[in-house]
C-alpha cells in the first residue's frame, strides 16, 4: 500500500509544482527540496484531500516535512 500511496503522491506533487518524478523520494522535503510556497502547500493539501479522501490538518506541513512522513500519515488515516 505504501508504494501505491507514494506513486499517487508523486503524481499530485507533479501537478502542483514543476519537478521531475525522479527527484521525488521518501526523503524529499516539501519546502527545502520542492520550494513549495504557502499557496502551493494549500493547493497540495486540497489535492491530497481529493485524491485520498483524508483530511490534512492545518498545521500538517509544520509538523511533517517530507514525502515519507506524508505517506505514513495517509497510510495511517486510510487504515482507520
N, C-alpha and C positions, 0 to 999 in steps of 0.2 A: 504494500500500500504506500510505503514511503516513496518509492520510485515513481508511482503514478502521481502522487501529490507534487513531488519535485518537478516532474515533467510539465504538469499543468501550470505550476507556478512560473516556470521558465517562460511559458507562452504568455502569461499575463504580464510578466515583467517586460518582455519584449514589446508588448502592446502599449506599455506605459512610458518606457524610456528607450532611447536608441542604444542598444547593446547587443553584442554577439552572444548567441546561446552558449557558445564555448566558454565565454567569460563568466558564466553563472555556475557557481559551485555552492555547496552547503556552507562554505566559509565566506561567501561574498557579503560584504556589508552594504546595507541599503544607502547609507549616507556617504561613507568613505569611498566605496568602490563604484557605486552607481550614481553618486552625486544627485540623489533624489531630493528635491525641494519639498517644503511642507505641502505645497499643492500636489506634487507628484505622489507623495505618500497618502494624501487624502483620496486621490483618484484610485490609487493602487488598492487601498483598503476597501473602497466601494466595489472594485472589480473582484477582489478576493471574496467578499460577501456574496456577490452574484455567482461566481464560479463554484464556490464550495458550500454555499448556504450556511455560513458561520458568521457570527458577529465578531468583528475585530474591536477590542476595547480602544477607547480614545487615546489612552496612554501607551498602547502596544509598542509603538516604534521608539518610545523612550526606554522601555524595559528590554525589548528584544532588538538585536541589531543585525542579525544575519539571516540568510535564507534558511539555513538549517534550523534555527530557532523557530521560524515561522512554520516550517514543515512539521516540527514536533507539536506545535500548538494546534495546527489544523488536524493532525492525526488524533490528538487527544480529544478535540472537540467532536470529531466525527465518530469516535469510539463511545461517546456518551449515549 
